[in-house]
Amino acid sequence: MSSQNVTVAGRVLRVSNLDKVLYPATGTTKGEVLTHYVTRAEEILPELADRPVTRIRWPEGVGRPHFFEKNLPSGAPDWLPRVTVPTPGSSRGHTHLTFPLVTDLADLVYLVNLGSLELHVPQWRVRDGEPQPPDRLVIDLDPGPGTGLAECARVALLVRARLEGVGLTARAVTSGSAGMQLYAGLEGTRSADEVSGVVRSMAQALSTQHPDVVTAKMAKSERPGRIFLDWSQNNAAKTTICPWSLRGRDRPQVALPRPWSQVEAAAAGEEELVQVTLDEL
């Protein structure tokens, strides 16, 4: 399979197996995956900046064995930025893990070349090697059985109104999986526990006001016909898919930021909102 040396952001990288098919259902190759991340670098690099990056790797493509990777892989080049931070909730007894950071295109290409189709980040950043309070909150809209993105869109408008009511500006991202995420920037003065508590209260209030369409309870039995507002992703140990990242689904779906005009049109039944694949961008 094809490999070549490329110069990226002043670094010489060996990119390998460019014609390997990573998405058998669509024939999407590793070269096409790399092209996506390079083409969208202007959008994705700010999303990754200063956030420890957890990767989900499919070295042989989707449908084959895959794994989560938090620690920096062995053999990573010295020039790849990294940060060692406490990891509440991490497994195997680790109290600290060393994550890669993505500061430029070379860092991004290196990680994607390892088969990292999905890039996940927390709601907090690091500064001078230290974790900071979260600079954004997230509400994950997870459609239960019998619902989809149209229902997510209608609930997203309810969440947006609640966030605007406390002076926060929301942005919407279709997850590339099933639902949506809503993000809102924060000043970074509250702890992750405090933010999680506020978002949980907001989700519970919305579920009380709109019990037929919203639930804030994690129990699977509560979800049919409703959108689950998952507030738990604000926990310091949790991560969410980075906007513009691919997903390891059958098709190369993208976690795609959406203008509110599209969400509003979907909520009104004027436009169908669907998860978008790489070749549909």
Secondary structure, 3 states (H helix, E strand, C coil): CCCEEEEECCEEEEECCCCCEEECCCCEEHHHHHHHHHHCHHHHHHHHCCCCCEEEECCCCCCCCCEEECCCCCCCCCCCCEEEEECCCCCCCCCEEEEECCCCHHHHHHHHHCCEEEEEECCCCEECCEECCCCEEEEEEEECCCCCHHHHHHHHHHHHHHHHHCCCCEEEEECCCCCEEEEEECCCCCCHHHHHHHHHHHHHHHHHHCCCCEECCCCHHHCCCCEEEECHHHCCCCCEECCCCECCCCCCEECEEECHHHHHHHHCCCCCCCCCEHHHC
